[in-house]
Amino acid sequence: LICINPELFLERAEYEAQVAAYVDYLHDTPTAPGAPPVMIPGEYEARNRAARREAGIELEPPVWDALAGCAQRLGVPVPEPRP
């Protein structure tokens, strides 16, 4: 693990501007037809987290029933399943 303080080399505003420019460059990179867009590390995960917050995670009924039963045995409130 290497930790480097970029402020030892340039002002924070300049560093942030350079990082933003590089991210824009990566996002603007053309991809092959049908290929997903270029993403930076963590972007895929952030998009999935946001989508799951909106839609939730789909569970098969037996899985939900098992989780709800476990929660009831432990005295944890069981939320209403979303349609």
GIPEQUI-V57147 format. One record per backbone hydrogen bond with DSSP energy under -1.0 kcal/mol. CO is the residue of the C=O (numbers start at 1). NH is the residue of the N-H. If there is no record, write none. Layout:
co=CO nh=NH
co=CO nh=NH
//
This chain:
co=5 nh=8
co=6 nh=9
co=6 nh=10
co=11 nh=15
co=12 nh=16
co=13 nh=17
co=14 nh=18
co=15 nh=19
co=16 nh=20
co=17 nh=21
co=18 nh=22
co=19 nh=23
co=20 nh=24
co=21 nh=25
co=22 nh=26
co=23 nh=27
co=24 nh=28
co=26 nh=29
co=32 nh=35
co=40 nh=43
co=42 nh=46
co=43 nh=47
co=44 nh=48
co=45 nh=49
co=46 nh=50
co=47 nh=51
co=48 nh=52
co=49 nh=53
co=50 nh=54
co=51 nh=55
co=52 nh=56
co=60 nh=64
co=61 nh=65
co=62 nh=66
co=63 nh=67
co=64 nh=68
co=65 nh=69
co=66 nh=70
co=67 nh=71
co=68 nh=72
co=69 nh=73
co=70 nh=74
co=71 nh=76
co=72 nh=75
//
